[in-house]
């Protein structure tokens, strides 16, 4: 297995473990949230009010002394959110507090996000991007964290429990080590590298059976752009439907070799050369009479 592929798989597994560990605790804290004070007796507090959450973020960032670490999945951020963030972050950087941020690769194609990055980078902020496996979080001075809540993008889990905060910091650092610097001007080599990683991730998620909408959401891109990439994968493996493509990829690679297959396929797609479809496994479903993928794939 290629070293990069192995590191990507390890990061995805670690993010899944963190998500499962913290989400298993949320019901306990939802049930008892009215009985706990603001500090949270057990070091965890569920914040569901949007105004209270924004005030909490301002308070935490305003009190930062050393460094703030942030992860923002889902592609580019909205101009409204960036307008709120830029003044706050510039003031923090001017105080000498460090700021490191991880976005997904698709954020590079957002002009408002690129403009924000250019402004904060001029004051010393560092920004990088990854393809997948990113959870929304904020970490302040490695003492306090805010973590996304599943199925509720307006809520967050306030974390002060030292062991959980430490685990969040280590997860951030692993993603940071594998991330690509966010350059407002992307050269051809970096563009090819990012494009290949996105294709590899799409292949992996397609092989896992995820639907187009779920893949697009994971990668922070529009569903139409995601469908265009999936159409390219389908042509490469000789599939007439996305279901058949997922079946062929899974059958050919196997659970233990899915990441290797994804890397090989992404390389073939990037090179623009032909790819020999994997042999059909016994019992493979016939290709349904679906429309040509080119006819359904749109543009971003």
NORPE-V411702 format. One record per pair of residues at least 24 apart in sequence whose C-alpha atoms are under 6 Angstrom apart, sorted by the first residue. I is the first residue (numbers start at 1). J is the second residue. D is the distance in Angstrom with one decimal. If there is no record, write none. Layout:
I/J/D ; I/J/D
This chain:
12/133/5.0 ; 43/159/5.8 ; 43/160/4.6 ; 43/161/4.3 ; 44/158/5.6 ; 44/159/4.7 ; 45/157/5.7 ; 45/158/5.0 ; 46/157/4.6 ; 47/155/5.6 ; 47/156/5.4 ; 48/155/4.4 ; 50/154/5.8 ; 65/97/5.9 ; 66/97/5.0 ; 66/141/5.6 ; 67/97/5.3 ; 67/98/4.3 ; 67/99/5.7 ; 67/141/5.2 ; 68/99/4.9 ; 68/139/5.6 ; 68/140/4.7 ; 69/99/6.0 ; 69/100/5.0 ; 69/101/5.9 ; 69/138/5.7 ; 69/139/5.0 ; 70/101/4.7 ; 70/137/5.6 ; 70/138/4.4 ; 71/101/5.7 ; 71/102/4.8 ; 71/136/5.0 ; 71/137/5.2 ; 72/103/5.1 ; 72/136/5.1 ; 73/103/5.7 ; 73/104/5.6 ; 73/134/5.7 ; 73/136/6.0 ; 74/220/3.7 ; 75/104/5.6 ; 75/106/4.8 ; 75/107/4.2 ; 75/220/4.1 ; 76/107/4.0 ; 76/110/5.1 ; 76/113/5.7 ; 79/112/6.0 ; 99/125/5.0 ; 100/125/6.0 ; 100/126/4.9 ; 100/127/5.8 ; 101/127/4.8 ; 102/127/5.9 ; 102/128/5.0 ; 102/129/5.2 ; 103/129/4.6 ; 104/129/4.9 ; 104/130/4.8 ; 104/131/5.4 ; 105/129/5.1 ; 105/130/5.4 ; 105/131/5.4 ; 114/184/5.8 ; 127/182/5.5 ; 128/179/5.6 ; 128/180/5.1 ; 128/181/4.2 ; 128/182/4.7 ; 129/179/5.2 ; 129/180/5.3 ; 130/179/5.0 ; 131/198/5.9 ; 196/266/5.5 ; 199/266/5.5 ; 200/262/5.0 ; 200/263/5.6 ; 200/266/5.1 ; 203/262/5.6 ; 204/262/5.9 ; 206/246/5.3 ; 207/246/4.4 ; 207/249/5.5 ; 207/250/5.2 ; 224/298/5.0 ; 225/299/5.6 ; 225/300/4.9 ; 227/297/5.3 ; 228/297/4.5 ; 231/293/5.1 ; 236/275/5.7 ; 237/277/4.5 ; 238/277/5.8 ; 240/287/5.6 ; 252/278/5.8
